Amino acid sequence: MDKPVAAARQPKKAPTAKAAESEARLLALAENRIVIEGVAPEIDGGRFAVKRVEGEKLVVSADVFSDGHDEIAAAVVYGSADDEAWSETPLTFVANDRWSADIVFEVPGPYRFSIIAWRDLYATWRDEATKKRDAGKLSDLELTEARELVKNAATSGRGSKADQKAVAKLHDKLEKLSAKGDADGQYALMQAADTIALLDAAGHRTHLSRYPIEVPVWVDRTAAAFSAWYELMPRSQSGDASRHGTFDDVIKRLPDIQEMGFDVLYFPPIHPIGSTNRKGKNNTLMPGPDDPGSPYAIGSDEGGHDAIHPELGSFEDFARLVEAAKQHGLEIAIDFAIQCSPDHPWIKQHPEWFDWRPDGTIKFAENPPKKYEDIVNVHFYRGALPSIWYELRDIVLFWLDKGVRIFRVDNPHTKPFPFWEWMIAEVRKVDPGVVFLAEAFTRPKVMKRLGKVGYNQSYSYFTWRNAKAELTEYLTELTRTEAAEYMRPNFFVNTPDINPIYLQVSGRPGFRTRLALAATLAGNYGVYSGFELCEFLPVPGKEEYLNSEKYEIRAFDWKAEGNIRDDIAFFNRLRRSEKAMQDFRSLAFYNFHNDNILYYGKRTADLSSFLLFAVTLDPHAPQGGHFEVPLWEFGLPDDGSVMVEDMVTGQSFAWKGKVQHWWMNPHDRPYAVFKISR
């Protein structure tokens, strides 16, 4: 039978474009054999930065796993976004393929992190060799594999020169022990702590895989996450309603504000006020000749956003105020309100920045049905892009040069998100310690977006959360969901624009209740002057103040009878002295069997500062009931005991057992604060 003739070898064809594309994808997929997913924290796939403050721990976690049964290892790599160098911290296995590590950034600025993982063949060898040795089945083959692992480490390119010398020395020792037939010596040397550390530092990382995203982190100075604000109108600080206050009058009030324990002193706009359509007392359209107008109607012949209202003083006076405030432990914050009086210089200089009606008149600001006849808004696109963007950035930089590093921004949700993202980043290039507070009482997702694009703090819905269930639900959202990674609330109890209904009907007890909640629930909180005097007189049927300082100069007796200055000072002292108060996310709610009492705690990780708060939400009648002491947080049984210090009275006592009872009369004191320890 004839033998079959072999087919002639065909020349190899060049790969098609589709085949080349397939191979490229194959190689790209093969590059990352280790699975890294579920990385946290991470905002919108790394689109926005996770927020921390200087020295605050950032817990990074991820799901890390691979095929087969080989041991794997993982690490978080991190560093400044302005530096190509990376630091590395090992990830520790937690459970169910979840790994975790803690990292800390000490200086404000932009940072980044990612995750790497690899097959740890040396750890795999140790695990398998130990099992075989314990079973009496460790062979020369396993020891040969060990020597090969060490030999390969010399080509890893990892570790220092000293490490590489140590690897070579280790290999020589293993070869000599092998030549002697000393299996036990080789095994012991491979399992030695020094060898483990050396191969961890210099060993080959097989199938090194990397998470494809560099997660951005923005690190703030502490004031961005922990501050107590006091807001006042400088023009009402003279003590005489017939005389316009000055910066020097504010300086005279600094000891008074320091005595209450605040650390941020915030002013509404301090710029020249327009005269066209000026508002009169109680927001009337018929001003008297001496009515000062609303400070939010910014701009006149005397200047705009880079000028000071002449009756307040000069830039020299302002500089003296900034320095005096610093001496009293206070930092000055000013309002950045992007709106103009019809008299603002920009209107003549840059008409393209404003909206004009078909009849040639300028369009006034509106929030239907409200109309603000004394204010016009700029727009950010059409002929205004990019010039208005640069101008507004430069206004912030102007005041930064004057010593202002904190800006409360009026209605930021009515301006484009891209503008804020760009402008805040531009300012941070000059000073990463600048703090921006967003005054945006608006839709939840809009408020959160402002936090994502760069705002350090945000006004919140706290002002309208009064019941136990809604406070618990809202605070749980702020502290236990992804929002905690980028949105820091500032719990203002009142503002010049908002006289809450609760304060209108609750009397002095209600003011003390809202103070206790704001100061202890949030990292940042604020009060508008007059709150300490329990000022509440409203415009009938509205959440507005009658005889508002927005439209007239007023004078107050800042220590009038019935004030709650002592309560304010107490909570501000507590905030500074107890570490537990300085971590907003440590908040936890506990059981108090009365829906009129909110009961919660804050603690440090080491439990050295553990505070419990009980606040009655009923400003009219006494309330009490049984509550649970969180003994389990200390690892104690239900019949265990803790020592208790009443932080208000200074008394000390013990609680034995999980269930205790407390009673509060709001007319006596609507809150209780306890420090507990073993």
NORNORQUI-V810674 format. One record per residue. RES is the residue in one letter. SS is DSSP state (helix for helix, strand for strand, loop for the rest). Layout:
[[RES;SS] [RES;SS]]
This chain:
[[M;loop] [D;loop] [K;loop] [P;loop] [V;loop] [A;loop] [A;loop] [A;loop] [R;loop] [Q;loop] [P;loop] [K;loop] [K;loop] [A;loop] [P;loop] [T;loop] [A;helix] [K;helix] [A;helix] [A;helix] [E;helix] [S;helix] [E;helix] [A;helix] [R;helix] [L;helix] [L;helix] [A;helix] [L;helix] [A;helix] [E;helix] [N;loop] [R;loop] [I;loop] [V;strand] [I;strand] [E;strand] [G;strand] [V;strand] [A;strand] [P;loop] [E;loop] [I;strand] [D;helix] [G;helix] [G;helix] [R;loop] [F;strand] [A;loop] [V;strand] [K;strand] [R;strand] [V;strand] [E;loop] [G;loop] [E;loop] [K;strand] [L;strand] [V;strand] [V;strand] [S;strand] [A;strand] [D;strand] [V;strand] [F;strand] [S;loop] [D;loop] [G;loop] [H;loop] [D;loop] [E;loop] [I;strand] [A;strand] [A;strand] [A;strand] [V;strand] [V;strand] [Y;strand] [G;strand] [S;strand] [A;loop] [D;loop] [D;loop] [E;loop] [A;loop] [W;loop] [S;strand] [E;strand] [T;strand] [P;strand] [L;loop] [T;strand] [F;strand] [V;strand] [A;strand] [N;loop] [D;loop] [R;strand] [W;strand] [S;strand] [A;strand] [D;strand] [I;strand] [V;strand] [F;loop] [E;loop] [V;loop] [P;loop] [G;strand] [P;strand] [Y;strand] [R;strand] [F;strand] [S;strand] [I;strand] [I;strand] [A;strand] [W;strand] [R;strand] [D;loop] [L;helix] [Y;helix] [A;helix] [T;helix] [W;helix] [R;helix] [D;helix] [E;helix] [A;helix] [T;helix] [K;helix] [K;helix] [R;helix] [D;helix] [A;loop] [G;loop] [K;loop] [L;loop] [S;loop] [D;helix] [L;helix] [E;helix] [L;helix] [T;helix] [E;helix] [A;helix] [R;helix] [E;helix] [L;helix] [V;helix] [K;helix] [N;helix] [A;helix] [A;loop] [T;loop] [S;loop] [G;loop] [R;loop] [G;loop] [S;loop] [K;helix] [A;helix] [D;helix] [Q;helix] [K;helix] [A;helix] [V;helix] [A;helix] [K;helix] [L;helix] [H;helix] [D;helix] [K;helix] [L;helix] [E;helix] [K;helix] [L;helix] [S;helix] [A;helix] [K;loop] [G;loop] [D;loop] [A;helix] [D;helix] [G;helix] [Q;helix] [Y;helix] [A;helix] [L;helix] [M;helix] [Q;helix] [A;loop] [A;helix] [D;helix] [T;helix] [I;helix] [A;helix] [L;helix] [L;helix] [D;helix] [A;helix] [A;helix] [G;loop] [H;loop] [R;loop] [T;strand] [H;strand] [L;strand] [S;strand] [R;strand] [Y;loop] [P;loop] [I;loop] [E;loop] [V;strand] [P;strand] [V;strand] [W;strand] [V;strand] [D;strand] [R;loop] [T;helix] [A;helix] [A;helix] [A;loop] [F;loop] [S;strand] [A;strand] [W;strand] [Y;strand] [E;strand] [L;strand] [M;loop] [P;helix] [R;helix] [S;helix] [Q;loop] [S;loop] [G;loop] [D;loop] [A;loop] [S;loop] [R;loop] [H;loop] [G;loop] [T;loop] [F;helix] [D;helix] [D;helix] [V;helix] [I;helix] [K;helix] [R;helix] [L;helix] [P;helix] [D;helix] [I;helix] [Q;helix] [E;helix] [M;helix] [G;loop] [F;loop] [D;loop] [V;strand] [L;strand] [Y;strand] [F;strand] [P;loop] [P;loop] [I;loop] [H;loop] [P;loop] [I;strand] [G;loop] [S;loop] [T;loop] [N;loop] [R;loop] [K;loop] [G;strand] [K;helix] [N;helix] [N;helix] [T;strand] [L;loop] [M;loop] [P;loop] [G;loop] [P;loop] [D;loop] [D;loop] [P;loop] [G;loop] [S;loop] [P;loop] [Y;loop] [A;loop] [I;strand] [G;loop] [S;strand] [D;loop] [E;loop] [G;strand] [G;loop] [H;loop] [D;loop] [A;loop] [I;loop] [H;loop] [P;helix] [E;helix] [L;helix] [G;loop] [S;loop] [F;helix] [E;helix] [D;helix] [F;helix] [A;helix] [R;helix] [L;helix] [V;helix] [E;helix] [A;helix] [A;helix] [K;helix] [Q;helix] [H;loop] [G;loop] [L;loop] [E;strand] [I;strand] [A;strand] [I;strand] [D;strand] [F;strand] [A;loop] [I;loop] [Q;loop] [C;strand] [S;loop] [P;loop] [D;loop] [H;loop] [P;helix] [W;helix] [I;helix] [K;helix] [Q;helix] [H;loop] [P;helix] [E;helix] [W;helix] [F;strand] [D;loop] [W;strand] [R;loop] [P;loop] [D;loop] [G;loop] [T;loop] [I;strand] [K;loop] [F;strand] [A;strand] [E;strand] [N;strand] [P;loop] [P;loop] [K;strand] [K;strand] [Y;strand] [E;strand] [D;strand] [I;strand] [V;strand] [N;loop] [V;strand] [H;loop] [F;loop] [Y;loop] [R;helix] [G;helix] [A;helix] [L;loop] [P;loop] [S;helix] [I;helix] [W;helix] [Y;helix] [E;helix] [L;helix] [R;helix] [D;helix] [I;helix] [V;helix] [L;helix] [F;helix] [W;helix] [L;helix] [D;helix] [K;loop] [G;loop] [V;loop] [R;loop] [I;strand] [F;strand] [R;strand] [V;strand] [D;strand] [N;loop] [P;helix] [H;helix] [T;helix] [K;loop] [P;loop] [F;helix] [P;helix] [F;helix] [W;helix] [E;helix] [W;helix] [M;helix] [I;helix] [A;helix] [E;helix] [V;helix] [R;helix] [K;helix] [V;helix] [D;loop] [P;loop] [G;loop] [V;loop] [V;strand] [F;strand] [L;strand] [A;strand] [E;strand] [A;loop] [F;loop] [T;loop] [R;loop] [P;helix] [K;helix] [V;helix] [M;helix] [K;helix] [R;helix] [L;helix] [G;helix] [K;helix] [V;helix] [G;loop] [Y;loop] [N;loop] [Q;strand] [S;strand] [Y;loop] [S;loop] [Y;helix] [F;helix] [T;helix] [W;helix] [R;loop] [N;loop] [A;loop] [K;helix] [A;helix] [E;helix] [L;helix] [T;helix] [E;helix] [Y;helix] [L;helix] [T;helix] [E;helix] [L;helix] [T;helix] [R;helix] [T;loop] [E;helix] [A;helix] [A;helix] [E;helix] [Y;loop] [M;loop] [R;loop] [P;strand] [N;strand] [F;strand] [F;strand] [V;loop] [N;loop] [T;loop] [P;loop] [D;loop] [I;loop] [N;loop] [P;loop] [I;helix] [Y;helix] [L;helix] [Q;helix] [V;helix] [S;helix] [G;helix] [R;helix] [P;helix] [G;helix] [F;helix] [R;helix] [T;helix] [R;helix] [L;helix] [A;helix] [L;helix] [A;helix] [A;helix] [T;helix] [L;helix] [A;loop] [G;loop] [N;strand] [Y;strand] [G;strand] [V;strand] [Y;strand] [S;loop] [G;loop] [F;helix] [E;helix] [L;helix] [C;loop] [E;loop] [F;loop] [L;loop] [P;strand] [V;loop] [P;loop] [G;loop] [K;loop] [E;loop] [E;loop] [Y;strand] [L;loop] [N;loop] [S;loop] [E;loop] [K;loop] [Y;loop] [E;loop] [I;loop] [R;loop] [A;loop] [F;loop] [D;loop] [W;loop] [K;loop] [A;loop] [E;loop] [G;loop] [N;loop] [I;loop] [R;helix] [D;helix] [D;helix] [I;helix] [A;helix] [F;helix] [F;helix] [N;helix] [R;helix] [L;helix] [R;helix] [R;helix] [S;helix] [E;loop] [K;helix] [A;helix] [M;helix] [Q;helix] [D;loop] [F;helix] [R;helix] [S;helix] [L;loop] [A;strand] [F;strand] [Y;loop] [N;loop] [F;strand] [H;loop] [N;loop] [D;loop] [N;loop] [I;strand] [L;strand] [Y;strand] [Y;strand] [G;strand] [K;strand] [R;strand] [T;loop] [A;loop] [D;loop] [L;loop] [S;loop] [S;loop] [F;strand] [L;strand] [L;strand] [F;strand] [A;strand] [V;strand] [T;strand] [L;loop] [D;loop] [P;loop] [H;loop] [A;loop] [P;loop] [Q;strand] [G;strand] [G;strand] [H;strand] [F;strand] [E;strand] [V;loop] [P;loop] [L;helix] [W;helix] [E;helix] [F;helix] [G;loop] [L;loop] [P;loop] [D;loop] [D;loop] [G;loop] [S;strand] [V;strand] [M;strand] [V;strand] [E;strand] [D;strand] [M;loop] [V;loop] [T;loop] [G;loop] [Q;loop] [S;strand] [F;strand] [A;strand] [W;strand] [K;strand] [G;loop] [K;loop] [V;strand] [Q;strand] [H;strand] [W;strand] [W;strand] [M;strand] [N;loop] [P;loop] [H;loop] [D;loop] [R;loop] [P;loop] [Y;strand] [A;strand] [V;strand] [F;strand] [K;strand] [I;strand] [S;strand] [R;loop]]
